[in-house]
Amino acid sequence: MHRVTERLHGPPSRVPALDGIRALAVVGVLAFHGGLSWVTGGFLGVDAFFVLSGYLITTLLLTEWTRSGGRIDLAAFWGRRARRLLPALLLVVTAVVVGARALLPPEEVRLLRGDGLAALFYVANWRMMFRDGDYFAQTASPSPLEHTWSLGIEEQFYLLWPLVLLAVLHGHRPRVRSRLRVLVLVCVVGSAASTAALASTWSAEDPGRAYYGTDTRGAAILVGAGLAALLALRTAGQAEREGAHATARSDITSRWIRAGLGVLAAAAAVATAWTWTRLSGTDAVLYRGGMALAALAVAAVIAHVVVVPSGWSARLLALPPLPALGRISYGVYLWHWPVFIAANADRTGLDGLTLFAVRCSLTVVIATLSYALVERPIQEHVRPRRAVLAAAGVAVATGTALVVTATAVPPLPAGPPEGTVVATVDRMLEDEAVAEDETADARGRERGKPVGERSPSRPGPRLHVRRPGEPVTVSVFGDSVAWTLVTYLPGHHDLDVRDRTLMGCGVSRTAPFRYFGRLYQGLMQTCRDWPRIWRAAVAADDPDVSLILVGRWETMDRVLGGRWTHVGEPDFDLHLRSELDLAIRIAGARGAHVLLATEPYNRRGERLDGSLFPEDEPQRVTLWNRLLRDVASHHPNVRVVELGERISPGGRFSWTAGGYQVRSDGLHLTPSGVQGWIAPWLLPQLVDAVPTVPVRK
């Protein structure tokens, strides 16, 4: 039995080839997040980390179990994990939340508070799954801490797996092999269950639950754990056979196993390269067993490295600089995503491979400094002998980071009260006259009548006028850009401005559509019902002026008539004209003067390689504004307000205008920009839009 214990001690603490696997895994992640088109499946590098973590942690626990006579010091194990992982994470979270105030718009900094807390408590995967709780979260740029979801899954494994392993291995020492068989079975069943959960949970419309779930992504870690248990079982069997003097036969068997494992590892390496370069995160095959197969392929390579330490895989994976990069891979993974977001194309003026090289260089430098100055010193020199002291140190460090995270985030003005306009709809009857007008328009379009022309038998409503001293009632319709405009407008004694905006809704009601690189299969109910909601708002306000600011959602790729299209294509332009015509008729149904605001040029975010998303391409905004002006020209008493030119002087995107910062995130408006630059120009136009009738004496 002593020989079995000796042979189960496992591999050395640092195996260069395993560091090589870490290096390739992090390179895959970097290439994917850098937008390299030939590494569309590089995100599977995270699964390689999972497999390797499951293997190493289980091997370490089994080694301790055999050496200590069936015991595992859980406090010491968790303490080692904390020393290894927590210092660098605390440093990254602190740096991100402090730097975010200078680099991110306020609404995204607000979201970052929850992201930071989730990262520190290792529940970031569940946070990211349910993060989209409001409009600004749904349309925000990716969080600088989004990548910590994988750390959450690993840490949850580190917390629970030792308890499971102890429960399985509990028993008398002579039954080592039978206990190991049970452990292998637990890993196989757990991996199969997790794979099944991934397949049943995943949907193309909402992949977040499947992608981030601990239960749905546990297969890769359990594959690694199962490999460790299987190799330990093999080692125990070899030790028993040696004790029975069956060395000659076992040597022949071992040679065949090594040769077969080499062939299997070669095939697995080819399969891994294929999946990383050919598949993408939207491929259904990955969620229906593909990820489990990818994890098994990585496990096959690890097995060959461990069983045949002088084999081809170990030699290749140990070639410089792979082991060196593998040693700092944890820091590289932690720092790369915040660095990639901070060093974007807008700030650096770079794109493509040049931008990728700069980002990677910055990441490696920072990760090297973190490893040399923080991670390694703490691992080697901070070893408190008492668990109480270790826990106290962790608590102080974590508490400091929590305070920074909670206090470094400035407050954000509250969004519009949920359901204000929708509640109005539920309380009021629809305006029948407008409904009939809408039907007449639809019939006119079917007969080929030009959009915007009224039937002579249906004269329009009498336009509003005002008496001197009466305020002008202005209803503002539009999306979140319009909301920031109306929210930050200062008061004016001649104006009564009312917010009738709908977050995330333009006037186009066709779907599916793509926004920020993500596919949306359908519209929110509010967006589908905007004509009904606008009619109720007009009935409630009876506005003198209706200001309409839309266009953001109209510049996106959308499906119309069964095919993808966008502004500038004839069929989609006809659809947009129809929707704009309807918006004008509803907004002016009770005699309001309708003002159409042009869309400014935007830079809401970037693709991974630094290029713009389609909806931010300047040509699309230009085409939309041209179409909007043309539709307005067919409607008497409708004026165009050149808001786009005011915000984007010179016909191009700009963060500033007139000496003010006018954009907070490349899309939404800032309080200072609205109050200092837009309001002095816009408010007089709103007042002058309604003619004044002199009072008779």
C-alpha positions in Angstrom: 0.0 0.0 0.0 3.0 2.3 0.6 3.9 2.0 -3.1 0.4 3.1 -4.1 0.7 6.1 -1.9 4.0 7.0 -3.4 2.8 6.7 -7.0 -0.2 8.9 -6.4 1.8 11.9 -5.5 1.2 13.4 -8.9 3.3 15.6 -11.2 5.7 18.3 -10.1 4.2 21.6 -9.1 5.5 23.3 -12.2 5.4 21.4 -15.6 6.7 23.6 -18.5 4.4 21.8 -21.0 1.3 22.5 -18.9 2.4 26.2 -18.7 2.6 25.9 -22.5 -1.1 24.9 -22.6 -1.9 27.9 -20.5 -0.1 30.1 -22.9 -1.9 28.8 -25.9 -5.2 29.1 -24.1 -4.6 32.8 -23.2 -3.3 33.5 -26.8 -6.6 32.1 -28.1 -8.6 34.4 -25.8 -6.5 37.4 -26.8 -6.8 36.7 -30.5 -10.6 36.3 -30.2 -11.0 39.5 -28.1 -8.7 41.3 -30.6 -11.1 40.6 -33.4 -8.7 38.4 -35.5 -11.0 36.9 -38.1 -9.1 33.6 -38.3 -9.6 32.8 -34.5 -13.4 33.0 -34.3 -13.4 30.2 -31.7 -10.6 31.5 -29.6 -13.0 32.0 -26.7 -12.7 28.2 -26.2 -9.3 29.0 -24.6 -11.4 29.6 -21.5 -12.5 25.9 -21.6 -8.9 24.9 -21.9 -8.2 26.7 -18.7 -11.2 25.0 -17.1 -9.9 21.5 -18.1 -6.4 22.3 -16.8 -7.8 23.7 -13.6 -9.9 20.7 -13.0 -7.0 18.4 -13.6 -4.5 20.2 -11.5 -6.7 20.9 -8.5 -8.0 17.3 -8.4 -4.4 16.0 -8.7 -3.3 18.2 -5.8 -6.2 17.1 -3.6 -5.6 13.5 -4.4 -1.9 13.9 -3.6 -2.7 15.4 -0.2 -5.3 12.8 0.5 -2.8 9.9 -0.1 0.1 11.6 1.8 -2.0 12.5 4.9 -3.7 9.2 5.2 -7.1 10.1 3.9 -7.3 13.8 5.1 -7.4 17.1 3.3 -6.8 20.4 5.1 -9.5 22.4 3.5 -8.5 25.7 5.2 -5.0 25.4 3.9 -6.3 24.5 0.4 -8.6 27.5 0.3 -5.9 29.7 1.7 -3.5 28.7 -1.1 -6.1 29.4 -3.7 -6.8 32.8 -2.1 -3.1 33.7 -2.1 -2.8 32.6 -5.7 -5.9 34.3 -7.1 -7.1 37.1 -4.9 -4.3 39.7 -4.9 -4.2 40.1 -8.6 -8.0 40.3 -8.8 -8.1 42.9 -6.1 -5.6 45.0 -8.0 -7.5 44.7 -11.3 -10.9 45.5 -9.8 -9.5 48.5 -7.9 -7.7 49.8 -11.0 -10.8 49.4 -13.2 -13.2 51.1 -10.8 -10.8 54.0 -10.3 -10.0 54.4 -14.0 -13.6 54.0 -15.1 -14.6 57.5 -14.0 -12.2 59.0 -16.5 -12.8 56.5 -19.4 -16.5 55.4 -19.2 -19.8 57.3 -19.4 -21.7 57.7 -16.1 -24.4 55.2 -16.8 -21.8 52.5 -17.4 -19.8 53.5 -14.3 -22.9 52.9 -12.4 -23.3 49.4 -13.8 -19.6 48.8 -12.9 -20.3 48.9 -9.2 -22.3 45.7 -9.4 -19.7 44.2 -11.7 -16.9 44.9 -9.3 -18.7 43.5 -6.3 -19.7 40.4 -8.2 -16.1 39.9 -9.3 -14.8 40.2 -5.8 -17.3 37.7 -4.5 -16.7 35.3 -7.5 -20.3 35.4 -8.7 -19.5 37.4 -11.9 -20.9 34.7 -14.1 -24.4 35.1 -12.5 -24.1 38.8 -12.5 -23.3 38.9 -16.3 -26.2 36.6 -16.9 -28.8 38.9 -15.3 -27.0 42.2 -15.8 -29.3 43.5 -18.5 -31.9 44.8 -16.1 -32.6 48.2 -17.8 -32.1 49.9 -21.1 -28.7 51.3 -20.4 -27.4 47.9 -19.3 -28.7 46.3 -22.4 -27.1 48.8 -24.7 -24.0 49.5 -22.7 -20.5 48.7 -23.9 -19.0 45.5 -22.6 -18.1 45.7 -19.0 -14.3 45.9 -18.3 -14.9 43.2 -15.7 -17.1 41.0 -17.9 -14.3 38.4 -18.4 -14.3 37.6 -14.6 -17.3 35.4 -15.2 -14.9 32.5 -15.8 -13.0 33.2 -12.5 -16.4 33.0 -10.8 -17.0 29.5 -12.2 -13.5 28.3 -11.2 -13.7 29.7 -7.7 -17.1 28.1 -7.1 -15.5 24.8 -8.2 -12.6 25.4 -5.8 -15.1 25.9 -3.0 -17.3 22.9 -3.7 -15.2 20.3 -5.3 -13.0 19.4 -2.3 -16.1 18.7 -0.3 -17.4 16.4 -3.0 -14.1 14.7 -3.3 -13.9 14.1 0.4 -17.4 12.6 0.4 -16.5 10.2 -2.4 -13.2 9.2 -1.0 -14.4 8.7 2.5 -13.6 5.2 3.7 -10.8 2.7 4.5 -7.4 3.1 2.8 -7.3 -0.5 1.3 -10.3 0.6 -1.0 -8.3 3.3 -2.8 -9.0 2.0 -6.3 -12.7 1.4 -5.7 -13.0 5.0 -4.4 -11.2 6.4 -7.4 -13.5 4.5 -9.7 -16.4 6.1 -8.0 -14.7 9.5 -8.4 -14.3 8.9 -12.1 -17.9 7.9 -12.4 -19.0 11.1 -10.6 -17.0 13.2 -13.0 -18.4 11.4 -16.0 -22.0 11.7 -14.8 -21.4 15.3 -13.8 -19.9 16.2 -17.2 -22.8 14.5 -19.0 -25.4 16.3 -16.9 -23.7 19.7 -17.4 -23.5 19.1 -21.2 -27.2 18.2 -21.3 -28.1 21.3 -19.2 -26.1 23.4 -21.7 -28.0 21.9 -24.7 -31.4 22.3 -23.1 -30.8 25.8 -21.8 -29.2 27.4 -24.8 -31.1 29.5 -27.3 -29.9 31.7 -30.1 -32.2 34.5 -28.9 -30.8 34.6 -25.3 -27.5 32.6 -25.0 -26.4 34.3 -21.7 -28.0 31.8 -19.3 -26.4 28.8 -21.0 -23.0 30.5 -21.6 -22.5 31.9 -18.1 -24.1 29.3 -15.9 -22.0 27.3 -13.5 -24.2 24.3 -14.1 -24.0 24.6 -17.8 -20.3 25.2 -18.1 -19.1 22.8 -15.5 -18.4 20.0 -18.0 -14.9 21.2 -18.9 -13.8 21.4 -15.3 -15.2 18.0 -14.5 -13.5 16.5 -17.6 -10.2 17.7 -16.2 -11.0 16.4 -12.7 -12.0 13.0 -14.3 -8.7 12.9 -16.1 -6.8 13.4 -12.8 -8.9 10.6 -11.1 -8.4 8.3 -14.1 -4.6 8.8 -14.1 -4.5 8.3 -10.4 -6.5 5.1 -10.8 -4.0 3.9 -13.5 -1.1 4.7 -11.3 -2.6 2.8 -8.4 -3.2 -0.2 -10.7 0.4 0.0 -11.9 1.7 0.0 -8.4 -0.3 -3.0 -7.5 0.9 -4.9 -10.6 4.5 -4.1 -9.8 3.9 -5.5 -6.3 2.6 -8.7 -8.0 5.8 -9.0 -10.2 3.9 -8.4 -13.5 6.4 -5.9 -14.7 7.2 -7.4 -18.2 3.6 -7.6 -19.3 2.8 -4.2 -17.8 5.7 -2.6 -19.7 4.4 -3.9 -23.0 0.9 -2.7 -22.2 2.3 0.7 -21.1 4.2 1.1 -24.4 1.0 0.5 -26.4 -0.9 2.9 -24.2 1.8 5.6 -24.7 1.8 5.1 -28.5 -2.0 5.2 -28.7 -2.2 8.2 -26.4 0.3 10.0 -28.7 -1.9 9.4 -31.8 -5.0 10.5 -29.8 -3.3 13.6 -28.6 -2.2 14.5 -32.2 -5.8 14.1 -33.4 -7.0 16.1 -30.5 -4.6 18.9 -31.2 -5.7 19.1 -34.8 -9.4 19.1 -33.7 -8.6 21.9 -31.2 -7.0 24.0 -33.9 -9.9 23.5 -36.2 -12.6 24.4 -33.6 -10.6 27.6 -32.6 -10.3 28.8 -36.1 -13.5 27.6 -37.8 -16.3 27.7 -35.2 -17.9 30.8 -33.6 -19.9 31.5 -30.5 -23.2 31.4 -32.4 -22.7 27.9 -33.8 -25.4 25.7 -32.2 -23.1 22.6 -32.4 -20.9 24.0 -29.6 -23.9 24.0 -27.2 -25.1 20.6 -28.2 -22.0 18.6 -27.2 -19.3 20.6 -29.1 -17.9 22.2 -26.0 -17.7 18.8 -24.2 -15.8 17.4 -27.2 -13.5 20.4 -27.2 -12.8 19.8 -23.5 -12.1 16.1 -24.1 -9.6 17.1 -26.8 -7.7 19.3 -24.4 -7.8 16.5 -21.8 -6.2 14.1 -24.3 -3.3 16.5 -24.9 -2.8 17.0 -21.1 -2.9 13.2 -20.6 -0.1 12.7 -23.2 2.0 15.4 -21.6 1.7 13.8 -18.2 1.9 10.1 -19.1 4.7 10.7 -21.7 6.7 13.6 -20.3 9.4 13.1 -23.0 6.9 12.8 -25.8 6.3 15.2 -28.7 3.5 17.1 -27.0 5.6 17.9 -23.9 8.6 19.0 -26.0 6.5 21.3 -28.3 4.6 22.8 -25.5 7.7 23.5 -23.5 9.3 25.5 -26.3 10.1 29.1 -25.3 8.4 31.5 -24.8 5.3 29.4 -24.1 6.2 28.4 -20.5 7.1 32.0 -19.6 3.8 33.3 -21.0 2.0 30.4 -19.2 3.4 31.5 -15.9 1.9 34.9 -16.2 -1.2 33.8 -18.0 -3.5 34.4 -15.0 -2.4 38.1 -15.0 -2.6 38.3 -18.8 -6.2 37.1 -18.7 -7.1 39.4 -15.8 -5.7 42.5 -17.4 -6.3 42.0 -21.1 -9.9 42.9 -21.3 -9.7 46.2 -19.3 -6.6 47.1 -21.4 -8.4 46.2 -24.6 -11.4 48.5 -23.7 -9.2 51.4 -22.5 -6.8 51.2 -25.5 -9.5 51.3 -28.2 -9.3 52.6 -31.7 -10.9 56.0 -30.8 -8.2 56.8 -28.2 -5.2 55.3 -30.0 -6.1 56.1 -33.6 -5.1 52.6 -34.5 -7.0 49.6 -35.7 -6.5 46.1 -37.0 -3.3 44.2 -36.3 -1.5 47.3 -35.2 -4.0 48.0 -32.5 -4.0 44.3 -31.5 -0.2 44.3 -31.1 -0.3 47.5 -29.0 -3.0 46.0 -26.7 -1.2 42.7 -26.3 2.1 44.5 -25.5 0.5 46.6 -22.8 -1.2 43.6 -21.4 1.9 41.5 -21.1 3.9 44.4 -19.5 1.2 45.0 -16.9 0.8 41.3 -16.2 4.5 40.8 -15.8 4.7 43.7 -13.3 1.8 42.3 -11.4 3.4 38.8 -11.3 6.8 40.1 -10.2 5.6 42.7 -7.7 2.3 41.3 -6.3 1.5 37.7 -7.2 4.8 36.0 -6.7 5.9 37.8 -3.6 2.6 37.1 -1.9 2.7 33.4 -2.9 6.3 32.9 -1.7 6.5 35.1 1.4 3.0 35.6 2.8 2.3 32.3 4.5 0.5 32.9 7.8 0.6 29.9 10.1 -2.8 30.4 11.5 -6.0 30.3 9.5 -7.4 33.2 11.5 -4.5 35.4 10.4 -4.9 34.4 6.8 -8.6 35.0 6.9 -8.0 38.4 8.5 -5.6 39.4 5.8 -8.0 38.4 3.0 -10.8 40.2 4.7 -8.8 43.5 5.0 -7.7 43.4 1.4 -11.1 42.5 0.1 -12.8 45.1 2.3 -10.5 47.8 0.9 -11.3 46.8 -2.6 -15.0 46.8 -1.7 -14.9 50.3 -0.3 -13.1 51.6 -3.4 -15.7 49.9 -5.6 -18.6 51.2 -3.7 -17.4 54.8 -3.4 -15.6 55.3 -6.7 -18.9 55.3 -8.7 -20.7 58.6 -9.1 -24.5 58.8 -8.9 -26.4 58.9 -12.2 -29.7 60.7 -12.7 -32.6 58.3 -12.5 -34.1 57.0 -15.7 -37.7 57.7 -16.7 -40.2 56.2 -14.3 -41.1 52.8 -15.6 -44.5 52.7 -17.4 -45.3 56.4 -17.2 -46.5 56.6 -20.8 -47.8 53.0 -20.9 -49.9 53.7 -17.8 -51.4 56.7 -19.6 -52.3 54.3 -22.5 -54.1 52.0 -20.1 -56.1 54.9 -18.7 -57.2 56.5 -21.9 -59.2 55.6 -25.0 -57.4 55.7 -28.3 -58.0 58.7 -30.5 -60.4 57.4 -33.1 -59.9 60.2 -35.6 -56.1 59.5 -35.7 -56.8 55.8 -36.0 -59.0 56.4 -39.0 -56.3 58.8 -40.4 -53.7 56.0 -40.0 -56.0 53.6 -41.9 -56.6 56.1 -44.7 -52.8 56.5 -45.0 -52.3 52.8 -45.2 -54.9 52.6 -48.0 -53.4 55.5 -49.8 -50.0 53.8 -49.7 -51.5 50.7 -51.1 -52.9 52.7 -54.0 -49.5 54.3 -54.7 -50.4 57.8 -53.4 -47.2 59.7 -52.4 -46.4 59.5 -48.7 -47.4 62.6 -46.8 -50.3 63.8 -49.0 -53.6 64.2 -47.4 -56.9 63.4 -49.0 -58.7 66.7 -49.9 -61.8 65.5 -48.1 -59.8 65.0 -44.9 -58.4 68.4 -44.0 -55.7 68.5 -41.3 -56.4 69.8 -37.8 -56.1 73.5 -37.2 -52.6 74.3 -36.0 -52.1 75.6 -32.5 -51.4 79.3 -31.8 -50.8 80.9 -28.4 -51.5 84.1 -26.7 -48.7 86.2 -25.3 -47.6 84.9 -21.9 -49.0 81.4 -22.4 -46.4 78.7 -22.2 -45.8 76.4 -25.2 -46.5 72.8 -24.4 -43.8 70.6 -26.0 -44.1 66.8 -26.1 -40.7 65.1 -26.9 -40.9 61.7 -28.7 -38.0 59.4 -29.3 -35.6 56.9 -27.8 -32.9 57.2 -25.1 -31.0 59.9 -27.0 -34.2 62.0 -26.9 -34.5 61.1 -23.2 -31.1 62.5 -22.4 -32.0 65.7 -24.3 -35.3 66.3 -22.5 -33.9 65.2 -19.1 -31.1 67.7 -19.2 -32.9 70.6 -20.8 -33.0 73.6 -18.4 -36.3 75.2 -17.5 -37.7 78.0 -19.7 -40.5 80.3 -18.6 -42.2 80.1 -22.1 -42.0 76.3 -22.3 -43.7 73.3 -20.7 -41.6 70.3 -21.9 -42.9 66.8 -21.4 -41.0 63.6 -21.7 -42.8 61.0 -23.9 -39.7 59.1 -24.9 -39.5 55.3 -25.0 -36.2 53.7 -24.1 -34.9 51.4 -26.9 -37.6 52.3 -29.4 -37.4 54.0 -32.7 -40.2 54.0 -35.3 -39.2 51.0 -37.3 -41.1 47.9 -36.1 -39.4 45.2 -38.2 -37.3 42.4 -36.7 -35.0 40.6 -36.2 -32.3 43.2 -36.0 -28.6 43.5 -35.0 -27.3 46.0 -32.5 -23.8 46.2 -31.1 -23.0 42.9 -32.8 -25.8 41.1 -31.1 -28.8 39.5 -32.8 -32.2 40.4 -31.4 -35.0 38.2 -32.7 -37.9 40.5 -31.7 -39.0 43.9 -30.4 -40.0 44.8 -26.9 -43.8 45.1 -26.5 -43.5 48.8 -25.9 -41.7 49.3 -29.2 -44.3 47.4 -31.1 -47.0 49.5 -29.5 -45.4 53.0 -30.1 -48.2 54.3 -32.3 -50.8 53.5 -29.6 -48.6 55.0 -26.9 -47.8 58.1 -28.8 -51.5 58.6 -29.6 -52.3 58.4 -25.9 -49.6 60.9 -25.0 -50.9 63.3 -27.6 -54.4 63.0 -26.3 -53.1 63.6 -22.7 -50.8 66.5 -23.5 -52.6 68.2 -26.5 -49.1 69.6 -27.3 -48.4 72.8 -29.2 -45.2 71.3 -30.5 -44.2 67.7 -31.0 -40.5 67.2 -31.2 -39.4 63.8 -32.7 -35.9 62.6 -32.4 -35.4 59.1 -33.8 -33.0 57.4 -36.1 -30.6 55.4 -34.0 -32.7 52.2 -34.4 -33.4 52.9 -38.0 -29.7 52.7 -39.0 -29.3 49.1 -37.8 -29.3 46.0 -39.9 -32.9 44.6 -39.9 -34.9 41.9 -41.5 -37.6 43.1 -43.9 -39.5 40.8 -46.2 -37.4 37.8 -45.2 -34.0 39.3 -45.9 -31.4 41.5 -44.1 -31.4 45.1 -45.2 -30.7 48.6 -44.0 -31.2 52.3 -44.7 -30.2 53.2 -48.2 -31.9 50.1 -49.8 -35.1 51.0 -51.7 -37.5 48.5 -49.9 -36.2 49.5 -46.4 -36.3 53.2 -47.2 -40.0 52.8 -48.3 -40.7 51.1 -44.9 -38.9 53.9 -43.1 -40.9 56.6 -45.0 -44.1 54.8 -44.1 -43.2 54.7 -40.4 -42.0 58.3 -40.4 -45.2 59.4 -42.1 -47.3 57.6 -39.4 -45.2 59.3 -36.6 -45.8 62.7 -38.1 -49.5 62.2 -38.4 -49.8 60.9 -34.8 -47.7 63.7 -33.4 -49.6 66.4 -35.2 -53.1 64.9 -34.9 -54.4 67.6 -32.5 -52.8 70.6 -34.2 -49.3 70.4 -32.9 -46.4 71.9 -34.9 -44.2 68.9 -35.7 -40.4 69.3 -35.6 -38.2 66.4 -36.9 -34.7 66.4 -35.4 -31.9 65.1 -37.5 -29.7 62.3 -36.1 -26.1 63.2 -35.0 -23.2 61.0 -36.0 -22.4 58.3 -33.4 -19.6 56.2 -32.1 -21.3 54.1 -29.5 -18.7 51.3 -29.5 -16.2 49.4 -31.6 -15.9 45.9 -33.0 -13.2 43.8 -31.5 -10.7 44.9 -34.2 -11.5 48.6 -33.6 -13.8 49.1 -36.6 -17.3 50.6 -36.3 -20.5 48.6 -36.0 -22.8 49.1 -39.0 -25.3 51.3 -37.1 -22.4 53.8 -36.4 -21.2 54.1 -40.0 -21.4 57.7 -41.0 -23.0 56.9 -44.4 -26.0 55.4 -42.7 -26.7 58.5 -40.6 -26.3 60.6 -43.7 -28.8 58.5 -45.6 -31.3 58.6 -42.7 -31.1 62.4 -42.3 -31.5 62.8 -46.1 -34.6 60.5 -46.0 -36.0 62.4 -43.0 -35.7 65.8 -44.7 -37.4 64.4 -47.8 -40.3 63.0 -45.8 -40.7 66.3 -44.0 -40.8 68.2 -47.3 -44.0 66.2 -48.2 -45.8 67.4 -45.0 -46.9 71.0 -44.8 -46.2 72.6 -41.4 -43.5 70.1 -40.6 -40.0 71.6 -40.0 -36.6 69.9 -39.7 -34.4 70.9 -36.7 -30.7 70.3 -37.6 -29.8 68.8 -34.2 -27.4 66.5 -35.9 -25.3 69.4 -37.2 -25.4 71.1 -33.8 -24.1 68.0 -32.0 -21.8 66.7 -34.9 -20.4 69.9 -36.5 -18.8 69.4 -39.9 -20.8 66.3 -40.6 -18.7 63.9 -38.5 -18.7 62.4 -35.0 -17.2 64.6 -32.3 -17.1 64.2 -28.5 -17.2 68.0 -28.1 -19.0 70.9 -29.8 -18.8 74.6 -29.0 -16.3 74.0 -26.3 -18.6 71.5 -24.4 -18.4 67.7 -24.1 -21.7 66.8 -25.8 -21.5 63.0 -25.8 -21.2 60.8 -22.8 -20.7 57.4 -24.5 -20.6 58.2 -28.2 -24.4 58.2 -28.4 -26.2 59.8 -25.4 -25.9 63.5 -24.5 -24.3 65.1 -21.5 -25.9 67.5 -19.1 -23.3 70.2 -19.7 -23.6 69.7 -23.5 -27.4 70.0 -23.5 -27.5 73.0 -21.1 -24.5 74.9 -22.4 -24.6 74.2 -26.2 -27.9 72.7 -27.3 -30.4 74.5 -25.1 -29.5 78.1 -26.1 -30.0 77.1 -29.7 -33.0 74.7 -29.4 -35.3 76.4 -26.8 -35.9 79.5 -28.9 -36.8 77.4 -31.9 -39.4 75.5 -29.7 -40.9 78.8 -28.6 -40.9 80.3 -32.1 -42.5 77.2 -33.6 -45.9 78.3 -32.4 -47.2 81.7 -33.8 -48.4 84.2 -31.2 -51.8 85.7 -31.6 -52.0 89.3 -30.5 -54.5 90.1 -27.8 -57.4 92.3 -28.9 -58.0 95.4 -26.8 
